[in-house]
Amino acid sequence: MAPEVLPKPRMRGLLARRLRNHMAVAFVLSLGVAALYKFRVADRRKKAYADFYRNYDVMKDFEEMRKAGIFQSVK
Amino acid sequence: MLATRVFSLVGKRAISTSVCVRAHESVVKSEDFSLSAYVDRRDHPLPEVAHVKHLSASQKALKEKEKASWSSLSMDEKVELYRIKFKESFAEMNRGSNEWKTVVGGAMFFIGFTALIIMWQKRHVYGPLPQSFDKEWVAKQTKRMLDMKVNPIQGLASKWDYEKNEWKK
């Protein structure tokens, strides 16, 4: 046995402390992931769609496709 | 003469009884595997049986001393009592090992061996790929997809520059 006396370790509340710490980390991580998703994926996609349709001319698009020859009903 | 005859009868009875009891003992005695076993487990900190079953003479003496006040026990005696009761300490039973290196190495070896098998299969078993995998076919296919403006917002056609007729930088 070691000559010096070790400090008495924590005897109680071990599970409670573990749960508390994990809750905090889980909360922070979830918020972080949600924020990252909102800004980098959701908002970016909404902006891409808005930008695409702002000045979208469907007839011009159709004419380009028709000239490229992909349709069977209209040449 | 009669007394000895009677005594020998009684003696015989006693002997045969004790023989029966002894025989019965070995039949009824529990096998080792049906009794609780000693285990070193984190989730079973105090097993039902001690680690050392058969104590030596000095250990028996120590167990007798344990019945008195414990402050009279020396440090070594306390450790000896601990080692009688338990095989490994928690620190010892929880120690890490290098087994993971064997596991990872073995897994990678067998994955590599599987790769060799697949290479052999590609060469000697599988037939040719369909024509839709040819470079020219894929080029014509991609051109048609761009003409149709497939996924023009975030997908394929959004990566094509229709003015310069090339992929966007």
Interface residues (C-beta under 8 A of the other chain):
Chain A: M1 R45 A48 Y49 F52 D61 E64 M65 A68 G69 I70
Chain B: M75 K78 V79 R144 D147 M148 K149 P152 I153 Q154 S158 Y162
